[in-house]
Amino acid sequence: MAASIILAMVVVGGTGVIIGILLGIAGEKFAVQVDEREAAVRSCLPGNNCGGCGFPGCDGLAAAIAKGEAKVNSCPVGGEPCAQAIGKIMGVEAGDSVPLTAYVKCAGTCEAAKDNYEYVGQEDCSVALNNPGGGAKACTYGCLGFGSCKKACPFGAIEIVDGIAVVDPEKCKACGKCVAQCPRHLIELVPVDSVCHVKCSSKDKGVEVKKVCQAGCIGCGLCAKNCPAEAITVENNLAHIDQSKCTGCGTCKEKCPVKVIL
């Protein structure tokens, strides 16, 4: 009986030793080499995992930067301090990074924009868009106002005010989640220090715009004709401002007959 117990213990112990040796050999053979720079870059990133950089979270961005597949100033949340720190690790200049903020291209408040019917249903922009007419709002380009962008914002930078989304630039980190979430593509990232914006996305002709919203661009072109910097073009009945050319003189705002340039 005792001999059987001792034999069993020897077999179990021997098996454990063999397994340990095999695991050690396998660990050395299949060990994943970790780039020390990748770990250092990852420690500089804020850890929001917002995806605003275009990579799957901070780990994905750190790996891309370490491999030279992404710029050191790719993190919109970390901004300039983050870019400088990563630049030192990678041994490159961080370069100039322009702070961005989200901007909602719609001024169709409850008072300005008309509704075709009263919407009753789930308060989600994508869901509302599947209803007749693309939602209750008569303007098929306007903000639906159900806050899908607000729910997607990890920084609490968006509120729904009088039926439209409004961004707080001091809280916005330009992660781009709201841009991706808006089913009508009304949100874009613009330089924080830009001062003139067209607060409309309608591509309808002026007469049609006026039927559904009192705060829509009518495509008259007066802003473009009077802009001294030639920073404005009108395409598909909608004015667009090239922020790289805009000097912020305010002429377009003065000339706009519907006051849709802010």
C-alpha positions in Angstrom: 0.0 0.0 0.0 2.8 2.4 1.0 4.8 1.5 -2.1 1.8 2.3 -4.3 1.4 5.7 -2.6 5.1 6.5 -3.0 5.0 5.4 -6.7 2.0 7.7 -7.3 3.8 10.6 -5.7 6.9 10.0 -7.8 4.9 9.8 -11.0 2.9 13.0 -10.2 6.1 14.8 -9.1 7.9 13.7 -12.2 5.1 14.7 -14.5 5.1 18.2 -12.8 8.8 18.6 -13.4 8.5 17.6 -17.1 5.5 19.9 -17.6 7.5 22.7 -16.0 10.5 22.2 -18.2 8.3 22.1 -21.3 6.5 25.3 -20.3 9.8 27.0 -19.7 11.1 26.0 -23.2 7.8 27.0 -24.8 7.8 30.3 -23.0 11.3 31.2 -24.3 10.5 30.0 -27.8 7.1 31.8 -28.2 7.9 34.8 -26.1 6.5 38.0 -27.6 9.1 40.7 -27.8 7.8 44.0 -26.3 9.1 47.2 -27.8 10.2 49.3 -24.8 9.3 52.4 -26.7 5.7 51.2 -27.2 5.3 50.8 -23.5 6.8 54.2 -22.9 4.6 55.8 -25.4 1.5 54.1 -23.9 2.4 55.6 -20.5 2.2 59.1 -22.0 -1.3 58.5 -23.5 -4.3 59.6 -21.4 -6.1 56.2 -21.5 -9.5 57.4 -22.7 -9.5 54.8 -25.5 -11.8 57.2 -27.4 -10.6 56.1 -30.9 -10.3 59.8 -32.0 -6.8 59.0 -33.3 -8.1 56.4 -35.8 -6.7 53.4 -34.0 -8.3 50.9 -31.6 -7.7 52.6 -28.3 -4.5 53.9 -26.7 -2.8 50.5 -27.0 -3.3 50.5 -30.8 -2.0 54.1 -31.1 1.1 53.4 -29.0 1.9 50.4 -31.2 1.4 52.4 -34.3 3.6 55.2 -33.1 6.4 52.8 -32.0 6.3 51.2 -35.5 6.4 54.6 -37.2 2.9 54.1 -38.6 1.4 57.1 -36.8 2.6 60.6 -35.9 3.6 61.4 -32.4 0.9 64.1 -32.2 -1.9 61.8 -33.2 -3.7 61.9 -29.8 -6.4 64.6 -29.9 -7.1 64.2 -26.2 -3.5 64.5 -24.9 -2.8 67.5 -27.2 0.5 69.3 -27.2 1.9 68.1 -23.9 1.3 64.5 -24.9 2.9 65.0 -28.3 6.0 66.6 -26.8 6.5 63.8 -24.4 6.1 61.1 -27.1 8.3 63.1 -29.4 11.1 62.8 -26.8 10.7 59.1 -26.6 10.7 58.6 -30.3 13.5 61.1 -30.9 11.5 63.3 -33.3 10.0 66.7 -33.3 6.4 66.7 -32.3 5.5 69.5 -34.8 2.7 71.9 -34.5 -0.7 70.5 -33.5 -3.7 72.7 -34.0 -6.3 72.2 -31.2 -9.7 71.2 -32.6 -13.2 71.2 -31.4 -16.5 69.7 -32.6 -18.9 72.1 -34.3 -22.6 71.4 -35.1 -23.6 72.8 -38.5 -27.2 73.5 -37.7 -29.1 76.5 -36.2 -32.6 74.9 -36.6 -33.9 75.4 -33.1 -37.4 74.5 -32.0 -38.5 78.1 -32.9 -36.6 78.4 -36.2 -37.3 74.9 -37.7 -40.6 73.5 -38.5 -41.9 70.0 -37.7 -44.0 67.8 -40.0 -45.5 65.8 -37.1 -45.0 65.0 -33.5 -42.4 62.3 -33.0 -43.2 59.6 -30.4 -40.6 56.9 -30.0 -37.1 56.1 -28.9 -35.0 59.2 -28.4 -32.2 58.2 -30.6 -31.2 60.0 -33.8 -30.5 56.9 -35.9 -33.9 55.4 -34.9 -35.8 58.7 -35.6 -34.1 58.9 -39.0 -35.9 55.7 -40.1 -39.3 57.3 -39.5 -41.3 58.9 -42.4 -39.5 61.9 -43.8 -36.3 61.0 -42.0 -37.8 62.3 -38.7 -40.3 64.9 -37.6 -38.2 67.9 -38.5 -39.2 69.3 -41.9 -35.6 70.1 -42.8 -34.1 66.8 -43.9 -30.6 68.1 -43.2 -31.1 69.5 -39.7 -30.2 68.2 -36.2 -32.8 65.7 -34.9 -32.1 66.8 -31.4 -32.3 63.4 -29.6 -28.8 63.5 -28.3 -27.1 60.5 -29.8 -23.9 62.7 -30.0 -24.3 63.7 -26.4 -24.5 60.0 -25.3 -21.5 59.2 -27.4 -19.3 62.0 -25.9 -17.1 60.7 -23.2 -16.2 64.2 -21.9 -19.7 65.6 -21.3 -19.0 68.3 -23.9 -22.4 68.2 -25.6 -25.8 69.4 -24.5 -29.2 69.5 -26.3 -30.3 73.1 -26.2 -33.7 74.2 -27.8 -33.7 71.2 -30.0 -30.2 71.1 -31.3 -26.8 69.9 -30.1 -24.4 72.5 -28.7 -20.7 71.8 -28.1 -18.7 73.2 -25.2 -15.3 73.8 -26.7 -13.7 74.0 -23.3 -14.7 70.4 -22.6 -14.4 69.0 -26.1 -11.3 66.9 -26.8 -11.9 66.4 -30.5 -12.0 62.7 -30.1 -14.5 62.5 -33.0 -17.0 60.1 -31.4 -19.8 62.6 -32.0 -18.8 63.1 -35.6 -19.1 59.3 -36.2 -22.3 59.0 -34.3 -24.4 61.8 -36.0 -26.5 60.1 -38.7 -26.9 63.3 -40.6 -23.2 64.1 -40.6 -23.8 67.6 -39.1 -20.7 67.6 -36.8 -17.2 68.4 -38.0 -13.9 69.1 -36.2 -12.7 72.7 -36.7 -9.8 74.7 -35.2 -10.6 76.0 -31.7 -9.5 79.5 -32.7 -11.6 79.7 -35.9 -14.2 82.4 -35.6 -16.5 82.2 -38.6 -18.7 79.2 -39.3 -21.7 78.4 -41.4 -24.3 77.0 -39.1 -26.3 75.0 -41.7 -26.0 71.9 -43.7 -28.9 72.2 -46.1 -28.2 71.7 -49.8 -31.7 72.7 -50.9 -32.4 75.8 -52.9 -33.2 79.0 -50.9 -36.9 79.0 -51.5 -37.2 75.4 -50.2 -35.0 76.2 -47.2 -37.2 79.1 -46.2 -40.2 76.9 -46.2 -38.8 74.6 -43.4 -36.3 76.8 -41.5 -35.8 80.4 -40.8 -32.1 79.9 -39.9 -30.9 78.1 -43.0 -28.4 79.1 -45.7 -30.2 80.1 -48.9 -27.1 79.9 -51.1 -27.2 83.5 -52.2 -23.5 83.8 -52.4 -23.2 87.3 -50.8 -20.7 86.0 -48.3 -18.5 84.6 -51.0 -18.7 87.7 -53.1 -17.8 90.0 -50.3 -15.1 87.9 -48.5 -11.8 89.9 -48.9 -9.8 86.7 -48.3 -11.7 84.6 -50.8 -12.2 82.0 -48.1 -15.8 81.2 -49.0 -17.3 79.1 -51.7 -20.9 78.1 -52.4 -21.5 74.6 -53.6 -24.8 72.8 -53.8 -26.6 75.9 -52.5 -24.5 75.9 -49.3 -21.7 78.3 -48.2 -18.5 76.7 -47.0 -15.6 78.6 -45.2 -12.0 77.5 -45.8 -10.6 78.0 -42.3 -7.0 78.0 -43.6 -7.9 81.2 -45.5 -10.3 82.9 -43.2 -9.0 85.9 -41.3 -12.0 86.3 -39.1 -12.8 89.8 -40.4 -16.5 89.2 -40.0 -17.6 90.6 -43.3 -19.4 87.4 -44.2 -21.5 87.6 -41.0 -22.4 91.2 -41.8 -23.5 90.4 -45.4 -25.4 87.2 -44.7 -29.1 88.1 -45.1 -30.3 85.2 -42.9 -27.7 85.5 -40.3 -26.6 81.9 -40.5 -22.9 82.7 -40.3 -21.7 82.9 -36.7 
